[in-house]
Amino acid sequence: MLICSSSILCLADVSYRQLEPGKAEFKTDKAIVRVTVSSSIYTYEVTNLQGSPIVRFKIGQHHSYAFTPPDGWERQSEKDFFCADTNRPDKTIGFRQTKDFSVRVSSRGAVLGKSDIELRSESGQIIVIPGVWSPASETKSYPLAVAGTIIAIMLIQTVIVNRRSKRKLTKDISAP
């Protein structure tokens, strides 16, 4: 299902599949985005499946740097987004063509998350592909959840050890 309003914005129905560890594909009837996460580098391989060339790429980011668009594309890094576009007709992503975009993530609080990708075609149509892998902020509750889990494990172990000790002591006292 593709939901379009005034042929400007299209929210794409996405099929997702895990290709192998660290690789996934997000496919619509307008574009395919293959994501590869290797070490601290996210690579987005964008393939155009529509008639109008793609001239803009935008995805959410967190604690990222070294944005690398294809040759002939201008990068624009905003606080929460990585954007790149081109006004050169020979550098667009034409029908059935593929171009790579990449971003390096710092180790400071970024984890694998999801973000929408926006692709804009030369005709002005914006295609939104939801839930694509991207660097995201580590939730603030994550360290608390880890600490809580460790404390819960310690408490359960203490209870088990105490019960076993009491049983053994009871057995030893009641033995003739």
C-alpha positions as CSV (number, residue, x, y, z in Angstrom):
1,M,0.0,0.0,0.0
2,L,1.3,3.4,-1.0
3,I,-0.4,6.4,0.6
4,C,0.2,9.6,-1.4
5,S,-1.2,13.1,-0.9
6,S,-1.2,15.4,-3.9
7,S,1.6,13.3,-5.4
8,I,4.0,15.1,-3.1
9,L,4.4,12.8,-0.1
10,C,4.2,9.1,-0.3
11,L,4.4,6.9,2.8
12,A,5.6,3.6,1.4
13,D,4.5,0.2,2.5
14,V,7.8,-1.5,3.2
15,S,8.9,-5.1,3.0
16,Y,11.8,-5.9,5.3
17,R,14.2,-8.7,5.2
18,Q,17.4,-9.5,7.0
19,L,20.0,-10.5,4.3
20,E,22.7,-11.7,6.7
21,P,24.1,-10.4,10.0
22,G,24.6,-6.7,9.8
23,K,22.6,-6.4,6.5
24,A,19.0,-5.7,5.8
25,E,16.8,-4.6,2.9
26,F,13.9,-2.2,3.0
27,K,11.9,-2.4,-0.3
28,T,8.9,-0.4,-1.6
29,D,7.5,-0.2,-5.1
30,K,9.5,3.1,-5.5
31,A,12.9,2.3,-4.1
32,I,15.1,-0.3,-2.4
33,V,17.4,0.6,0.5
34,R,20.0,-1.9,1.6
35,V,21.7,-1.2,4.9
36,T,25.0,-2.6,5.9
37,V,26.3,-2.0,9.4
38,S,30.0,-2.9,9.7
39,S,31.9,-1.8,12.8
40,S,31.0,1.9,13.2
41,I,30.0,2.5,9.5
42,Y,26.4,2.5,8.2
43,T,26.2,2.2,4.4
44,Y,22.9,2.9,2.6
45,E,22.6,1.5,-0.9
46,V,19.7,3.2,-2.6
47,T,18.2,1.8,-5.8
48,N,15.5,3.8,-7.7
49,L,12.5,1.8,-9.0
50,Q,10.5,4.8,-10.3
51,G,10.7,6.8,-13.5
52,S,11.7,10.2,-11.9
53,P,15.4,10.4,-10.8
54,I,16.1,10.7,-7.0
55,V,17.8,14.0,-6.1
56,R,17.7,14.0,-2.3
57,F,18.5,11.5,0.5
58,K,17.7,12.2,4.2
59,I,17.9,10.0,7.3
60,G,18.0,10.5,11.0
61,Q,21.3,10.2,12.8
62,H,22.8,10.3,16.3
63,H,26.5,11.0,17.2
64,S,27.5,10.5,13.6
65,Y,30.2,12.1,11.5
66,A,32.1,11.6,8.2
67,F,28.9,11.7,6.1
68,T,29.8,10.4,2.7
69,P,27.4,11.0,-0.2
70,P,28.0,9.8,-3.8
71,D,30.2,11.8,-6.1
72,G,28.5,15.0,-7.2
73,W,26.1,15.2,-4.2
74,E,26.3,17.9,-1.6
75,R,26.1,16.8,2.0
76,Q,24.2,18.8,4.6
77,S,24.6,17.6,8.2
78,E,21.9,18.8,10.5
79,K,21.8,18.1,14.2
80,D,19.5,15.1,13.9
81,F,19.7,14.3,10.2
82,F,22.1,13.4,7.4
83,C,21.0,14.9,4.1
84,A,22.5,14.9,0.7
85,D,21.2,16.2,-2.6
86,T,22.3,17.0,-6.1
87,N,21.2,19.4,-8.8
88,R,23.4,17.8,-11.4
89,P,21.3,15.6,-13.8
90,D,24.2,13.3,-14.5
91,K,24.7,12.5,-10.8
92,T,21.0,11.7,-9.8
93,I,19.9,8.2,-9.1
94,G,18.1,7.3,-12.3
95,F,15.6,4.5,-12.9
96,R,17.2,1.2,-11.8
97,Q,20.4,2.9,-10.8
98,T,22.1,2.5,-7.4
99,K,24.2,5.0,-5.3
100,D,25.8,4.6,-1.9
101,F,25.6,6.9,1.1
102,S,27.6,6.2,4.3
103,V,28.0,7.6,7.8
104,R,30.5,6.8,10.6
105,V,29.1,6.6,14.1
106,S,31.0,7.6,17.2
107,S,31.1,5.1,20.1
108,R,29.6,7.8,22.4
109,G,26.1,6.6,23.1
110,A,24.9,5.6,19.6
111,V,23.2,2.2,19.2
112,L,21.4,0.5,16.3
113,G,18.0,2.0,16.0
114,K,15.5,2.9,13.3
115,S,14.7,6.1,11.4
116,D,12.6,7.1,8.4
117,I,14.4,7.7,5.1
118,E,13.1,10.5,2.9
119,L,13.9,10.3,-0.8
120,R,12.9,13.1,-3.1
121,S,12.6,12.7,-6.8
122,E,13.3,15.3,-9.4
123,S,9.5,15.6,-9.9
124,G,9.1,16.8,-6.3
125,Q,7.6,13.6,-4.9
126,I,8.9,12.7,-1.4
127,I,9.0,9.0,-0.6
128,V,9.2,8.1,3.1
129,I,10.5,4.6,4.0
130,P,9.8,4.0,7.7
131,G,11.9,2.0,10.2
132,V,15.2,1.8,8.3
133,W,18.3,0.9,10.5
134,S,20.2,4.0,11.6
135,P,22.3,5.3,14.5
136,A,20.0,6.1,17.4
137,S,20.5,7.4,20.9
138,E,20.9,4.9,23.7
139,T,17.8,5.0,25.8
140,K,18.4,6.7,29.2
141,S,16.8,3.7,30.9
142,Y,19.2,1.2,29.5
143,P,21.9,1.5,32.2
144,L,19.2,1.3,34.8
145,A,17.7,-1.8,33.3
146,V,21.1,-3.5,33.2
147,A,21.8,-2.5,36.9
148,G,18.3,-3.7,37.9
149,T,18.8,-7.0,36.2
150,I,22.2,-7.6,37.9
151,I,20.6,-6.8,41.3
152,A,17.7,-9.1,40.6
153,I,20.0,-12.0,39.7
154,M,22.1,-11.4,42.9
155,L,18.9,-11.4,45.1
156,I,17.6,-14.6,43.5
157,Q,21.0,-16.3,44.0
158,T,21.0,-15.2,47.7
159,V,17.5,-16.6,48.2
160,I,18.4,-19.9,46.6
161,V,21.7,-20.2,48.6
162,N,19.9,-19.4,51.9
163,R,17.1,-21.9,51.2
164,R,19.7,-24.7,50.4
165,S,21.7,-23.8,53.6
166,K,18.6,-24.0,55.8
167,R,17.6,-27.3,54.2
168,K,21.0,-28.8,54.8
169,L,21.1,-27.5,58.4
170,T,17.6,-28.9,59.1
171,K,18.7,-32.3,57.6
172,D,21.9,-32.3,59.7
173,I,20.0,-31.5,62.9
174,S,17.3,-34.1,62.3
175,A,19.7,-36.9,61.4
176,P,20.1,-39.6,64.3
